[in-house]
């Protein structure tokens, strides 16, 4: 699935679909970004993808069972295990991610 979030493309890749849950990778369009394993670098700013996941975990969003750094060999920003509709969960997760990245000077 691909959607537009405030003029930014967000691609959601389903990794696993089980009974009552999905594991998804969320790719957040950032043209200047460079992905180095578990790190995201934009200019001279560096953020660990695990920090993004922690902010989402700490928000305790209903429908998010797990939020972790994505596999190191992907350009995804976060991996989520969800038990609700993807769009419903993303409506709550994306603003949290954007706010965190903005605070860090990434977007």
Buried (B, 14 or more C-beta within 10 A) or exposed (E): EEBEBEEBEBBBBEBEEEEEBBBBBBBBBBEEBEBEEBBBBBEEBEBEBBBBBBBBBEBEBEBBBBBBBBEEEBBBBBBBBBBBEBEEBBEBBBEBBBEBBEEBEBB
